[in-house]
Amino acid sequence: MNSNLNLLEIKKIVRKNIVLFITMPLIFLIISIVITNYFIDDKYVAKTQILVYEKKTQPLNFNNKVQEIQSNLQLVNTYSEIIKSPRILEKVAKESNVKYEADALAKMLTVTNQTDTQILNIAIQSKDAKEAERIANNVAKTFQKEIPKIMDVNNVSILSNANNTAVQVSPKILINAAIGFTSGLVLAIIIMIFRHLTDKRIKNETDVKENLDIPVLGLIQKYE
C-alpha cells in the first residue's frame, strides 16, 4: 500500500479508529488526575524577606552612599551562603521543633537575591503549609540573631515574615492533566499510523494496482 498519507486517508484512518482516538486520551487524562490527586504529595512554599544595610558611621555624601550600596551588595552573596550554612540551619532545626536535620532543611531552603537590591528572599518548601511558614520565619530570625556573632556587624533587618504566605506549588493538576491528555492523544495517533502502514491487506482495486501492478479483470459483488 502507498505509505504516503494524504488528508483524505488521514480522515479515513481517524474515522476507522475513532474509538481509540477518543478513549486513549481520556484514559490517560483520568490516570494523570488519579496519580496527581492520590499519589503525589502536596508541596507548599512560604517566603520571608530580609534587608542587608549599613549603619551610618559618617555623614553621607554621594560618593559615600555609592560605596555603602556597593559594599552591601557584595555582602548579599556572602550572607546568602551563611543562611544555608549548618551553623544557621542546625539552630533552626532545634528552635523550630521539627523532625528535620540541617541537611534536610538545606534541601527545603532556597535563598535568592532581588536583582540590584540588598534584599534576600528566603523560601522554604514543605508538605505542610504552616510548617513551611514556621521554618521560614525561624531561618530569618536565627540569621538576624547570629550574624553579629559571625561577621561582627548588626546590619540585617527582617522586612516581612512568612505568616500566611504559603502557597501550593505542587502538584499542578491542570498541567498534569494536559500532559496526560496530550500523551494519550499522541500515542493514539502513533498506533493508528502504525496500523495503517503495516496493514498489507487488499481492500479494493486501487490496492491491487498499487501493490501487485496487475490489471483488474473484474469485481465480485458482496452480498449481504
N, C-alpha and C positions, 0 to 999 in steps of 0.2 A: 504493500500500500504506500501511497505517497506520504512521506514524512513531513512535508510542508503543510502547516496548518493555516488556512485562511479563516476569515471571520465567520463564514457560514459553517465551516467544520467545527469551529470553536463553539458556536451556538448549539450545534448538534451534540457535541460532547457534553456540554453542560446540561442540556435537556435530558440526555440519556443517563447522566449521573446526578440528577437533581437532588436525590435523597442524600447521597454522600456529600454533595456541595453544601447542603443546608445543615445536616446533622453533625458533621465533623467540627465545624467552627463552634456550634452550640455546645457540643460535648467538651471541647477544650475550654470554652468560656466557663462552664459550670465547674470543671475541675479547678481552674485557676481561682475562682471565687471560694470554693471549698478550702483549698490549700491556704489562701490568704486569710480566711476567717478562723480556721481551726488549727493550722499547723505553723503559722508564722507569728512570733511574739510581737506584741505592740512595743514600740520604742518611742520615747519622748525626749525632747531636748529642752533644757532650761538654760537661760543665759543671764549673766550679770556683767557689769562693766566697771573697770577701774581706770583712774586717770593718773598718769605719771607727770609730776610737776616739780618745779624747783623753787625752794623757798627764797625769798628776796633777801639778799645779804648786802646789796649795794643799790644805789639809785639806778634805775633802768633807763638807759638811753636806747636809741635804735640798735646800735651795734651789740650792746649787752643783751638786748632782747633776742636778737637773732642767734647769738651764741648760746643763750639759755635754751631756746627751742631746739637747736641742733643737738645740744648735749642731751636733752630729754629724749629726742627721737632715737639717739644712739642707745640710750638706756632701755628703750622699749624692747628691743630684741633680747637683751640680756635678761630683763625681767620676765619675758615670755618663757625662757628656758628655766628660770628659777621656779616659776609657778609649777612647772611639770617635774621638778626635781623630787627625789624621795624625801628630802628634808621637809618639804611642804606637805606632800601627799600622805606621808606617814602620820603627821599630826592631824590632817583632815580625816583620815580613816578612824582615828581614835575618837576625835571630837564629834564626828557625825554619827557615831554608834551604828555603823553599817558593817556588813559581812565582808567587805572588800578589803584587800591588801593594797599597798601603794601601787604595785604593778597593775592590778586590775583597774584602779582609779585612773592610771595614766592612759589606759586604752579608752576609757569613757570620756576623757578630757580633751577638749580642743581649745587652743588659745590662738586668737588671731588679732592682728592689728589693723585698725581702720587706716587706710592709706593717708600718709602725710599728717597723721594726728598722733597725739600722745595717749590715745585711748586703747586699752586692751579689752577684747571681748572674751569672756570665759564661758564656755559651753560644756554642759555635762549631758551625756546621753545615758538613759536608763530605761528599764522596763516599767518603772513606776514614776509617775509624774511628780509626786510630792518628794520622793527620794531624790530625783534629779535636781529639784529646786533647793532642797536642803544641802546637798553636797556642793552645788554651785555657790551658794551663799557662804558656806564654810571655807571653800577654797579662797574666795576673795578676802574674807575676814582673817584667815590664817596667814595669807600672804602679806596683808597690810600689817599684821602684828609682828611677823618675823623679819620683814625686810630691814627694819632699823638694826637688827642684830647681825644681819648678813652683810649689808652694804654700808652700815653706819650712817644712814640717811633716813629721813622720815618724809618721803615725798610721794606717797601713794594715797589716793582718796577713792572711796567707793562711790561711783556715780549712780548706780542703780542695783537693787537686789533682784534676786531671781523669783521672788514670790509671784505666783500666778502667771508666770511667763512660759511654763512648759507647754509645748505643742507636740502633737503626734507627728512623727516623721516617717514611721513605718508601722504596718505595711500600707502601701498606697493601692487601695482596691481598684480604683478606676484604671490606673496604669497597668496593673497586673491583669485585669480583665481584658483590656485592649490587647495586651501581649498574647494572652491565651486565645482570644478570638482570632487574631491575625495568624498565629501559628497554626491553628486548626484550618483556616482558610487556605494558607499556603500548602499545607500538607495535602488537603483535598485536591487542590489543583495539580500538584505533582502526581498524585495517584491517578487522576483522570487522564493526564497526558501520557503517563507510563502505560496505562491500559490501552490507550488508543494506538500508541506507536508499536506496541508489541502484539496487537491483535492482527493476525495474518489470515483471518477467515475471509472468504469470498462472499460478499453480500449482494453485489449487483454486477451488471455488465461492465460498468466502469472499472471495477476492481479486476475483472477478467482481462480487460485490455491493458491496464497499467501493470499488472503483476505477471501475467502469462504471455502477453504480447501475441495473442491469437484472436482471430475474428469470432464474434458471437454469431452462431448459426440460428439460434432460436431460444425462446424462453419458455419455461414450463410454468403455467399459471398455478398459483397457490389457491387451493380450495379450502374453505372452512368446513 
